[in-house]
Amino acid sequence: MLTSKQRAYLRGLASTEDPITQVGKNGITDNLIEQVNNALKARELVKLSVLDTAPVTPQEAAAELAEACKAEVVTTIGSKLVLFKRNAQEPKITLPKRALKTSGGK
């Protein structure tokens, strides 16, 4: 689970990236899931765009792809979505450390 600080850091990294692929009129297909999985393995952070002709909203696409790829949704803004998945063998992105919770917390 990402902290808000880590999510903000990843949003910043993704802001300069171009979408690697798009969700089109066919929606979330096995081919798209495979493409996203491969991209996540290679770069850990991927940005996608959802076309107006897609049968899903960017939020729905993000949730469905995150579940299928076992990734985390970083953000959805407009027609764009960003996913993150740590590569355990070859980490590429160093996230800000989690703060230790001293009391209560969420």
Secondary structure, DSSP 8 states (H G I E B T S, - for coil): ---HHHHHHHHHHHHTS--SEEE-TT-S-HHHHHHHHHHHHHHSEEEEEE-TTSSS-HHHHHHHHHHHHT-EEEEEETTEEEEE---SSS------------S---
